[in-house]
Amino acid sequence: MRSSRLSALLLVMASLTLAGCASATPSTPSPTAPPPTPTAAPTPTLDPLAAWVDERMAELSTQQKAAALLMLHAPGTDPAPSRALIDAGASGVILMGDNIAGDAPSLAGMTAALVADPELPPLIGVDQEGGEVSRLDWDTAASAATLREAPPAAAREAFAARAASVAAGGANVNFGVIADVTADPASFISGRVLGTEPAAAGERVAAAVSGERGVVASTLKHFPGHGAAPGDSHTSIPTAPLSRAEWRAGPALPFAAGIHAGAELVMTGHLAYPAVDAAPASLSPEWHRVLREELGFDGVVVTDDMLMLQHNGLAEYADPGENAVRAVAAGADLLLYVLPADPSEFGISVDGLVASISAAVDSGRISEERLDDAVRHVLELRRSLA
């Protein structure tokens, strides 16, 4: 028995030894592929527009950034007062009836004198809706009164012609696309809407933006919708009784359609929807959030004329500097002022507005990030129009 076990053990050990010898025997290495050649990491693609704007912004002081948020009006056909606003750092001017005399070439001569830097032209805007609100006599394209009863293609054709009329006078921004909707003939905005129900209005709003595309920058107004808010926002704060859900199912649709079509600006109205925010939309952080996050708008948010807040006679809006700070803090990028010949009549000056905004940045009421975001939106639009 002991001999058998020993024999078996020796046999196993011999096998292991032979196996070890076999594994120790050198073998011919199999050919292997050469190591991969290292490749450089892809270079990030820089957006030339964003890079250009960042470079310009790096040169601006807080005061210059604050001035860049202003778009104002100076009365008269002499370009000098409007040019003085641009030279003071404002990003643009709005043309009213008192700026326009004669034909398109005459206006083009005036607006050409406003360009101080061809690489960064000023925003030159005009309210050219056609029909009830029209500044340019040479624009003979159909207005809302006709277009809301016509197919959307008619709105595209009309606003293509309208954009050409605006550009012929040297303006590059049209505050002309009404995205409000109402079926109430007694509404302040009734004669100017492109549709009496949301879906139809949305189709025509999108078509209008498409017609202006590439000729002038399009503006949708008056967000979040004047049609649901009875009253005239020039002299009051009209109030809409809608819930947030009702707004999304109704007044929101034309704005969403216009944004999807590529509108470069949205104008906020001095309108209140208490179910969303008691403050007028132009001063409401929540409405600006909805516009950016829910509707996906990434262009320039411009206010309606800021003097309208003072015209309503409410003590809460009597201070123009405070109104400006609230608007910028809420999310506005561009503050619009239709100034009279003597702006001091309403306690307004470019220096005063700049001082109010700058002080709010210094105190933290307006974050530097918010200021830079607003300036970046405005400069990107101006540069894209060069």
Contacts in CASP RR format, 6 or more apart in sequence:
PFRMAT RR
TARGET T0000
AUTHOR 0000-0000-0000
METHOD contacts of the structure
MODEL  1
MRSSRLSALLLVMASLTLAGCASATPSTPSPTAPPPTPTAAPTPTLDPLA
AWVDERMAELSTQQKAAALLMLHAPGTDPAPSRALIDAGASGVILMGDNI
AGDAPSLAGMTAALVADPELPPLIGVDQEGGEVSRLDWDTAASAATLREA
PPAAAREAFAARAASVAAGGANVNFGVIADVTADPASFISGRVLGTEPAA
AGERVAAAVSGERGVVASTLKHFPGHGAAPGDSHTSIPTAPLSRAEWRAG
PALPFAAGIHAGAELVMTGHLAYPAVDAAPASLSPEWHRVLREELGFDGV
VVTDDMLMLQHNGLAEYADPGENAVRAVAAGADLLLYVLPADPSEFGISV
DGLVASISAAVDSGRISEERLDDAVRHVLELRRSLA
49 380 0 8 1.000
49 383 0 8 1.000
49 384 0 8 1.000
50 380 0 8 1.000
52 383 0 8 1.000
53 376 0 8 1.000
53 379 0 8 1.000
53 380 0 8 1.000
53 383 0 8 1.000
54 376 0 8 1.000
56 120 0 8 1.000
56 379 0 8 1.000
57 65 0 8 1.000
57 372 0 8 1.000
57 375 0 8 1.000
57 376 0 8 1.000
57 379 0 8 1.000
60 68 0 8 1.000
60 375 0 8 1.000
62 358 0 8 1.000
62 361 0 8 1.000
62 362 0 8 1.000
62 368 0 8 1.000
62 371 0 8 1.000
63 354 0 8 1.000
63 355 0 8 1.000
63 358 0 8 1.000
64 89 0 8 1.000
65 371 0 8 1.000
65 372 0 8 1.000
65 375 0 8 1.000
66 353 0 8 1.000
66 354 0 8 1.000
66 357 0 8 1.000
66 358 0 8 1.000
66 361 0 8 1.000
66 371 0 8 1.000
67 88 0 8 1.000
67 89 0 8 1.000
67 90 0 8 1.000
67 91 0 8 1.000
67 350 0 8 1.000
67 354 0 8 1.000
68 89 0 8 1.000
68 90 0 8 1.000
68 91 0 8 1.000
68 375 0 8 1.000
68 378 0 8 1.000
68 379 0 8 1.000
69 91 0 8 1.000
69 328 0 8 1.000
69 332 0 8 1.000
69 333 0 8 1.000
69 334 0 8 1.000
69 335 0 8 1.000
69 357 0 8 1.000
69 374 0 8 1.000
69 375 0 8 1.000
69 378 0 8 1.000
70 85 0 8 1.000
70 89 0 8 1.000
70 90 0 8 1.000
70 91 0 8 1.000
70 92 0 8 1.000
70 334 0 8 1.000
70 335 0 8 1.000
70 337 0 8 1.000
70 350 0 8 1.000
70 353 0 8 1.000
70 354 0 8 1.000
71 90 0 8 1.000
71 91 0 8 1.000
71 92 0 8 1.000
71 93 0 8 1.000
71 94 0 8 1.000
71 123 0 8 1.000
71 125 0 8 1.000
71 302 0 8 1.000
71 334 0 8 1.000
71 335 0 8 1.000
71 336 0 8 1.000
71 337 0 8 1.000
72 85 0 8 1.000
72 90 0 8 1.000
72 92 0 8 1.000
72 93 0 8 1.000
72 94 0 8 1.000
72 336 0 8 1.000
72 337 0 8 1.000
72 338 0 8 1.000
72 339 0 8 1.000
72 350 0 8 1.000
73 82 0 8 1.000
73 93 0 8 1.000
73 94 0 8 1.000
73 95 0 8 1.000
73 96 0 8 1.000
73 99 0 8 1.000
73 337 0 8 1.000
73 338 0 8 1.000
73 339 0 8 1.000
74 81 0 8 1.000
74 82 0 8 1.000
74 84 0 8 1.000
74 85 0 8 1.000
74 93 0 8 1.000
74 339 0 8 1.000
75 81 0 8 1.000
75 96 0 8 1.000
75 98 0 8 1.000
75 99 0 8 1.000
75 339 0 8 1.000
75 340 0 8 1.000
75 341 0 8 1.000
76 98 0 8 1.000
76 99 0 8 1.000
77 98 0 8 1.000
77 99 0 8 1.000
77 100 0 8 1.000
77 101 0 8 1.000
77 106 0 8 1.000
77 110 0 8 1.000
79 109 0 8 1.000
79 110 0 8 1.000
79 111 0 8 1.000
79 113 0 8 1.000
79 114 0 8 1.000
82 93 0 8 1.000
82 99 0 8 1.000
82 110 0 8 1.000
82 114 0 8 1.000
83 113 0 8 1.000
83 114 0 8 1.000
83 116 0 8 1.000
85 92 0 8 1.000
85 93 0 8 1.000
85 350 0 8 1.000
86 92 0 8 1.000
86 93 0 8 1.000
86 114 0 8 1.000
86 116 0 8 1.000
86 122 0 8 1.000
87 116 0 8 1.000
88 350 0 8 1.000
88 351 0 8 1.000
89 350 0 8 1.000
90 122 0 8 1.000
90 350 0 8 1.000
91 122 0 8 1.000
91 123 0 8 1.000
91 334 0 8 1.000
91 378 0 8 1.000
91 379 0 8 1.000
91 382 0 8 1.000
92 114 0 8 1.000
92 122 0 8 1.000
92 123 0 8 1.000
92 124 0 8 1.000
92 125 0 8 1.000
93 114 0 8 1.000
93 122 0 8 1.000
93 123 0 8 1.000
93 124 0 8 1.000
93 125 0 8 1.000
94 125 0 8 1.000
94 126 0 8 1.000
94 127 0 8 1.000
94 175 0 8 1.000
94 336 0 8 1.000
94 338 0 8 1.000
95 107 0 8 1.000
95 111 0 8 1.000
95 124 0 8 1.000
95 125 0 8 1.000
95 126 0 8 1.000
95 135 0 8 1.000
95 171 0 8 1.000
96 127 0 8 1.000
96 135 0 8 1.000
96 338 0 8 1.000
97 135 0 8 1.000
99 107 0 8 1.000
99 110 0 8 1.000
100 107 0 8 1.000
100 135 0 8 1.000
100 136 0 8 1.000
102 137 0 8 1.000
103 137 0 8 1.000
103 138 0 8 1.000
104 136 0 8 1.000
104 138 0 8 1.000
104 165 0 8 1.000
104 168 0 8 1.000
104 169 0 8 1.000
105 168 0 8 1.000
105 169 0 8 1.000
107 136 0 8 1.000
107 169 0 8 1.000
107 170 0 8 1.000
107 171 0 8 1.000
108 168 0 8 1.000
108 169 0 8 1.000
108 170 0 8 1.000
109 170 0 8 1.000
111 124 0 8 1.000
111 169 0 8 1.000
111 170 0 8 1.000
111 171 0 8 1.000
112 170 0 8 1.000
114 122 0 8 1.000
114 124 0 8 1.000
115 121 0 8 1.000
115 122 0 8 1.000
116 122 0 8 1.000
118 386 0 8 1.000
119 383 0 8 1.000
119 386 0 8 1.000
120 379 0 8 1.000
120 382 0 8 1.000
120 383 0 8 1.000
120 386 0 8 1.000
121 172 0 8 1.000
121 382 0 8 1.000
121 385 0 8 1.000
121 386 0 8 1.000
122 382 0 8 1.000
123 172 0 8 1.000
123 173 0 8 1.000
123 217 0 8 1.000
123 334 0 8 1.000
123 378 0 8 1.000
123 381 0 8 1.000
123 382 0 8 1.000
123 385 0 8 1.000
124 170 0 8 1.000
124 171 0 8 1.000
124 172 0 8 1.000
124 173 0 8 1.000
125 166 0 8 1.000
125 171 0 8 1.000
125 172 0 8 1.000
125 173 0 8 1.000
125 174 0 8 1.000
125 175 0 8 1.000
126 135 0 8 1.000
126 136 0 8 1.000
126 166 0 8 1.000
126 171 0 8 1.000
126 173 0 8 1.000
126 174 0 8 1.000
126 175 0 8 1.000
127 133 0 8 1.000
127 135 0 8 1.000
127 175 0 8 1.000
127 176 0 8 1.000
128 134 0 8 1.000
128 135 0 8 1.000
128 136 0 8 1.000
128 139 0 8 1.000
128 162 0 8 1.000
128 165 0 8 1.000
128 166 0 8 1.000
128 171 0 8 1.000
128 174 0 8 1.000
128 175 0 8 1.000
128 176 0 8 1.000
129 143 0 8 1.000
129 144 0 8 1.000
129 175 0 8 1.000
129 176 0 8 1.000
129 177 0 8 1.000
129 178 0 8 1.000
129 192 0 8 1.000
130 139 0 8 1.000
130 141 0 8 1.000
130 143 0 8 1.000
130 144 0 8 1.000
130 162 0 8 1.000
130 176 0 8 1.000
131 143 0 8 1.000
131 144 0 8 1.000
131 145 0 8 1.000
131 192 0 8 1.000
132 143 0 8 1.000
132 144 0 8 1.000
132 191 0 8 1.000
132 192 0 8 1.000
133 176 0 8 1.000
133 192 0 8 1.000
134 143 0 8 1.000
136 165 0 8 1.000
136 166 0 8 1.000
136 169 0 8 1.000
138 165 0 8 1.000
138 168 0 8 1.000
139 161 0 8 1.000
139 162 0 8 1.000
139 165 0 8 1.000
139 166 0 8 1.000
140 161 0 8 1.000
141 157 0 8 1.000
141 158 0 8 1.000
141 159 0 8 1.000
141 161 0 8 1.000
141 162 0 8 1.000
141 165 0 8 1.000
142 150 0 8 1.000
142 154 0 8 1.000
142 158 0 8 1.000
143 158 0 8 1.000
144 178 0 8 1.000
144 191 0 8 1.000
144 192 0 8 1.000
144 193 0 8 1.000
144 194 0 8 1.000
144 195 0 8 1.000
145 191 0 8 1.000
146 154 0 8 1.000
147 154 0 8 1.000
147 155 0 8 1.000
147 158 0 8 1.000
147 194 0 8 1.000
147 204 0 8 1.000
147 208 0 8 1.000
148 193 0 8 1.000
148 194 0 8 1.000
148 195 0 8 1.000
148 196 0 8 1.000
148 200 0 8 1.000
148 201 0 8 1.000
148 204 0 8 1.000
152 203 0 8 1.000
152 204 0 8 1.000
152 206 0 8 1.000
152 207 0 8 1.000
153 207 0 8 1.000
154 207 0 8 1.000
155 194 0 8 1.000
155 204 0 8 1.000
155 205 0 8 1.000
155 207 0 8 1.000
155 208 0 8 1.000
156 207 0 8 1.000
156 208 0 8 1.000
156 210 0 8 1.000
156 211 0 8 1.000
157 211 0 8 1.000
158 208 0 8 1.000
159 177 0 8 1.000
159 207 0 8 1.000
159 208 0 8 1.000
159 209 0 8 1.000
159 210 0 8 1.000
159 211 0 8 1.000
159 212 0 8 1.000
160 211 0 8 1.000
160 212 0 8 1.000
160 215 0 8 1.000
162 174 0 8 1.000
162 176 0 8 1.000
162 212 0 8 1.000
163 174 0 8 1.000
163 211 0 8 1.000
163 212 0 8 1.000
163 214 0 8 1.000
163 215 0 8 1.000
163 216 0 8 1.000
164 215 0 8 1.000
166 172 0 8 1.000
166 174 0 8 1.000
166 215 0 8 1.000
166 216 0 8 1.000
167 215 0 8 1.000
167 216 0 8 1.000
171 216 0 8 1.000
172 216 0 8 1.000
172 217 0 8 1.000
172 385 0 8 1.000
173 216 0 8 1.000
173 217 0 8 1.000
173 219 0 8 1.000
173 264 0 8 1.000
173 265 0 8 1.000
174 212 0 8 1.000
174 216 0 8 1.000
174 217 0 8 1.000
174 218 0 8 1.000
174 219 0 8 1.000
175 219 0 8 1.000
175 221 0 8 1.000
175 265 0 8 1.000
175 267 0 8 1.000
176 218 0 8 1.000
176 219 0 8 1.000
176 221 0 8 1.000
177 194 0 8 1.000
177 205 0 8 1.000
177 208 0 8 1.000
177 209 0 8 1.000
177 212 0 8 1.000
177 218 0 8 1.000
177 219 0 8 1.000
177 220 0 8 1.000
177 221 0 8 1.000
177 258 0 8 1.000
177 263 0 8 1.000
178 189 0 8 1.000
178 192 0 8 1.000
178 193 0 8 1.000
178 194 0 8 1.000
178 205 0 8 1.000
178 221 0 8 1.000
178 222 0 8 1.000
179 194 0 8 1.000
179 201 0 8 1.000
179 202 0 8 1.000
179 205 0 8 1.000
179 220 0 8 1.000
179 221 0 8 1.000
179 222 0 8 1.000
179 223 0 8 1.000
179 225 0 8 1.000
179 254 0 8 1.000
179 255 0 8 1.000
179 257 0 8 1.000
179 258 0 8 1.000
180 189 0 8 1.000
180 192 0 8 1.000
180 193 0 8 1.000
180 201 0 8 1.000
180 221 0 8 1.000
180 222 0 8 1.000
180 225 0 8 1.000
180 226 0 8 1.000
180 227 0 8 1.000
180 251 0 8 1.000
180 254 0 8 1.000
181 193 0 8 1.000
181 194 0 8 1.000
181 195 0 8 1.000
181 196 0 8 1.000
181 197 0 8 1.000
181 198 0 8 1.000
181 201 0 8 1.000
181 202 0 8 1.000
181 225 0 8 1.000
181 227 0 8 1.000
181 250 0 8 1.000
181 251 0 8 1.000
181 253 0 8 1.000
181 254 0 8 1.000
182 189 0 8 1.000
182 190 0 8 1.000
182 193 0 8 1.000
182 196 0 8 1.000
182 226 0 8 1.000
182 227 0 8 1.000
182 228 0 8 1.000
183 196 0 8 1.000
183 197 0 8 1.000
184 190 0 8 1.000
184 227 0 8 1.000
184 230 0 8 1.000
186 230 0 8 1.000
187 226 0 8 1.000
187 227 0 8 1.000
187 230 0 8 1.000
187 231 0 8 1.000
188 226 0 8 1.000
188 227 0 8 1.000
188 230 0 8 1.000
188 231 0 8 1.000
188 232 0 8 1.000
188 233 0 8 1.000
188 238 0 8 1.000
189 222 0 8 1.000
189 226 0 8 1.000
189 227 0 8 1.000
190 227 0 8 1.000
193 201 0 8 1.000
193 227 0 8 1.000
194 201 0 8 1.000
194 202 0 8 1.000
194 204 0 8 1.000
194 205 0 8 1.000
194 208 0 8 1.000
194 254 0 8 1.000
195 201 0 8 1.000
195 202 0 8 1.000
195 204 0 8 1.000
195 254 0 8 1.000
198 249 0 8 1.000
198 250 0 8 1.000
198 251 0 8 1.000
198 252 0 8 1.000
198 253 0 8 1.000
198 254 0 8 1.000
199 253 0 8 1.000
201 253 0 8 1.000
201 254 0 8 1.000
202 253 0 8 1.000
202 254 0 8 1.000
202 257 0 8 1.000
202 258 0 8 1.000
203 257 0 8 1.000
205 220 0 8 1.000
205 254 0 8 1.000
205 255 0 8 1.000
205 257 0 8 1.000
205 258 0 8 1.000
205 261 0 8 1.000
206 257 0 8 1.000
206 258 0 8 1.000
206 260 0 8 1.000
206 261 0 8 1.000
207 261 0 8 1.000
208 218 0 8 1.000
209 218 0 8 1.000
209 220 0 8 1.000
209 258 0 8 1.000
209 261 0 8 1.000
209 262 0 8 1.000
209 263 0 8 1.000
210 261 0 8 1.000
212 218 0 8 1.000
213 261 0 8 1.000
213 262 0 8 1.000
217 264 0 8 1.000
217 265 0 8 1.000
217 381 0 8 1.000
217 385 0 8 1.000
218 258 0 8 1.000
218 262 0 8 1.000
218 263 0 8 1.000
218 264 0 8 1.000
218 265 0 8 1.000
219 263 0 8 1.000
219 264 0 8 1.000
219 265 0 8 1.000
219 266 0 8 1.000
219 267 0 8 1.000
219 302 0 8 1.000
220 254 0 8 1.000
220 255 0 8 1.000
220 258 0 8 1.000
220 259 0 8 1.000
220 263 0 8 1.000
220 265 0 8 1.000
220 266 0 8 1.000
220 267 0 8 1.000
221 266 0 8 1.000
221 267 0 8 1.000
221 269 0 8 1.000
221 304 0 8 1.000
222 233 0 8 1.000
222 267 0 8 1.000
222 268 0 8 1.000
222 269 0 8 1.000
222 271 0 8 1.000
222 304 0 8 1.000
223 255 0 8 1.000
223 266 0 8 1.000
223 267 0 8 1.000
223 268 0 8 1.000
223 269 0 8 1.000
223 281 0 8 1.000
223 287 0 8 1.000
223 291 0 8 1.000
224 240 0 8 1.000
224 247 0 8 1.000
224 251 0 8 1.000
224 252 0 8 1.000
224 255 0 8 1.000
224 268 0 8 1.000
224 269 0 8 1.000
224 271 0 8 1.000
224 273 0 8 1.000
224 276 0 8 1.000
224 281 0 8 1.000
224 287 0 8 1.000
224 290 0 8 1.000
224 291 0 8 1.000
225 240 0 8 1.000
225 251 0 8 1.000
225 255 0 8 1.000
225 269 0 8 1.000
225 271 0 8 1.000
226 233 0 8 1.000
226 238 0 8 1.000
226 269 0 8 1.000
226 271 0 8 1.000
227 240 0 8 1.000
227 251 0 8 1.000
228 240 0 8 1.000
228 241 0 8 1.000
228 242 0 8 1.000
228 247 0 8 1.000
228 251 0 8 1.000
228 273 0 8 1.000
229 238 0 8 1.000
229 239 0 8 1.000
229 240 0 8 1.000
229 271 0 8 1.000
229 272 0 8 1.000
229 273 0 8 1.000
230 238 0 8 1.000
230 239 0 8 1.000
231 238 0 8 1.000
232 238 0 8 1.000
233 269 0 8 1.000
233 270 0 8 1.000
233 271 0 8 1.000
233 304 0 8 1.000
233 308 0 8 1.000
234 305 0 8 1.000
234 308 0 8 1.000
234 311 0 8 1.000
235 308 0 8 1.000
235 311 0 8 1.000
235 312 0 8 1.000
236 312 0 8 1.000
237 270 0 8 1.000
237 271 0 8 1.000
237 272 0 8 1.000
237 280 0 8 1.000
237 312 0 8 1.000
237 314 0 8 1.000
238 270 0 8 1.000
238 271 0 8 1.000
238 272 0 8 1.000
239 271 0 8 1.000
239 272 0 8 1.000
239 273 0 8 1.000
239 274 0 8 1.000
240 247 0 8 1.000
240 251 0 8 1.000
240 271 0 8 1.000
240 272 0 8 1.000
240 273 0 8 1.000
241 275 0 8 1.000
242 251 0 8 1.000
242 273 0 8 1.000
242 275 0 8 1.000
243 275 0 8 1.000
244 273 0 8 1.000
244 275 0 8 1.000
244 276 0 8 1.000
247 273 0 8 1.000
247 275 0 8 1.000
247 276 0 8 1.000
252 295 0 8 1.000
255 266 0 8 1.000
255 291 0 8 1.000
255 295 0 8 1.000
256 295 0 8 1.000
259 266 0 8 1.000
259 295 0 8 1.000
259 296 0 8 1.000
259 297 0 8 1.000
264 299 0 8 1.000
264 300 0 8 1.000
264 381 0 8 1.000
264 384 0 8 1.000
265 299 0 8 1.000
265 300 0 8 1.000
265 301 0 8 1.000
265 302 0 8 1.000
265 334 0 8 1.000
265 381 0 8 1.000
266 291 0 8 1.000
266 297 0 8 1.000
266 299 0 8 1.000
266 300 0 8 1.000
266 301 0 8 1.000
266 302 0 8 1.000
267 302 0 8 1.000
267 303 0 8 1.000
267 304 0 8 1.000
267 336 0 8 1.000
268 281 0 8 1.000
268 282 0 8 1.000
268 287 0 8 1.000
268 288 0 8 1.000
268 291 0 8 1.000
268 301 0 8 1.000
268 302 0 8 1.000
268 303 0 8 1.000
268 304 0 8 1.000
268 332 0 8 1.000
269 280 0 8 1.000
269 281 0 8 1.000
269 282 0 8 1.000
269 303 0 8 1.000
269 304 0 8 1.000
270 280 0 8 1.000
270 281 0 8 1.000
270 282 0 8 1.000
270 304 0 8 1.000
270 308 0 8 1.000
270 309 0 8 1.000
270 312 0 8 1.000
271 280 0 8 1.000
271 281 0 8 1.000
272 278 0 8 1.000
272 279 0 8 1.000
272 280 0 8 1.000
272 281 0 8 1.000
273 281 0 8 1.000
273 287 0 8 1.000
276 284 0 8 1.000
276 286 0 8 1.000
276 287 0 8 1.000
276 290 0 8 1.000
277 284 0 8 1.000
277 285 0 8 1.000
277 286 0 8 1.000
277 287 0 8 1.000
279 326 0 8 1.000
279 330 0 8 1.000
280 309 0 8 1.000
281 287 0 8 1.000
282 303 0 8 1.000
282 304 0 8 1.000
282 306 0 8 1.000
282 309 0 8 1.000
282 327 0 8 1.000
282 330 0 8 1.000
282 332 0 8 1.000
283 323 0 8 1.000
283 326 0 8 1.000
283 327 0 8 1.000
283 330 0 8 1.000
284 330 0 8 1.000
285 329 0 8 1.000
285 330 0 8 1.000
285 331 0 8 1.000
287 330 0 8 1.000
288 301 0 8 1.000
288 330 0 8 1.000
288 331 0 8 1.000
288 332 0 8 1.000
291 297 0 8 1.000
291 301 0 8 1.000
292 298 0 8 1.000
299 333 0 8 1.000
299 377 0 8 1.000
299 380 0 8 1.000
299 381 0 8 1.000
300 333 0 8 1.000
300 334 0 8 1.000
300 377 0 8 1.000
300 378 0 8 1.000
300 381 0 8 1.000
301 331 0 8 1.000
301 332 0 8 1.000
301 333 0 8 1.000
301 334 0 8 1.000
301 377 0 8 1.000
302 332 0 8 1.000
302 333 0 8 1.000
302 334 0 8 1.000
302 335 0 8 1.000
302 336 0 8 1.000
303 327 0 8 1.000
303 332 0 8 1.000
303 334 0 8 1.000
303 335 0 8 1.000
303 336 0 8 1.000
304 336 0 8 1.000
305 336 0 8 1.000
305 337 0 8 1.000
305 338 0 8 1.000
306 320 0 8 1.000
306 323 0 8 1.000
306 324 0 8 1.000
306 327 0 8 1.000
306 335 0 8 1.000
306 336 0 8 1.000
306 337 0 8 1.000
307 320 0 8 1.000
307 337 0 8 1.000
307 338 0 8 1.000
307 339 0 8 1.000
307 346 0 8 1.000
307 348 0 8 1.000
309 317 0 8 1.000
309 323 0 8 1.000
310 317 0 8 1.000
310 318 0 8 1.000
310 320 0 8 1.000
310 323 0 8 1.000
310 346 0 8 1.000
317 323 0 8 1.000
320 346 0 8 1.000
320 347 0 8 1.000
320 348 0 8 1.000
320 353 0 8 1.000
320 356 0 8 1.000
321 352 0 8 1.000
321 353 0 8 1.000
321 356 0 8 1.000
321 357 0 8 1.000
322 356 0 8 1.000
324 335 0 8 1.000
324 353 0 8 1.000
324 356 0 8 1.000
324 357 0 8 1.000
325 356 0 8 1.000
325 357 0 8 1.000
325 360 0 8 1.000
325 365 0 8 1.000
325 366 0 8 1.000
327 335 0 8 1.000
328 335 0 8 1.000
328 357 0 8 1.000
328 360 0 8 1.000
328 366 0 8 1.000
328 370 0 8 1.000
328 371 0 8 1.000
328 374 0 8 1.000
329 360 0 8 1.000
329 365 0 8 1.000
329 366 0 8 1.000
329 370 0 8 1.000
331 370 0 8 1.000
331 374 0 8 1.000
332 374 0 8 1.000
333 373 0 8 1.000
333 374 0 8 1.000
333 375 0 8 1.000
333 377 0 8 1.000
333 378 0 8 1.000
334 374 0 8 1.000
334 377 0 8 1.000
334 378 0 8 1.000
335 353 0 8 1.000
337 343 0 8 1.000
337 348 0 8 1.000
337 353 0 8 1.000
339 346 0 8 1.000
339 348 0 8 1.000
340 346 0 8 1.000
343 349 0 8 1.000
357 366 0 8 1.000
357 371 0 8 1.000
360 366 0 8 1.000
361 367 0 8 1.000
361 368 0 8 1.000
361 371 0 8 1.000
END
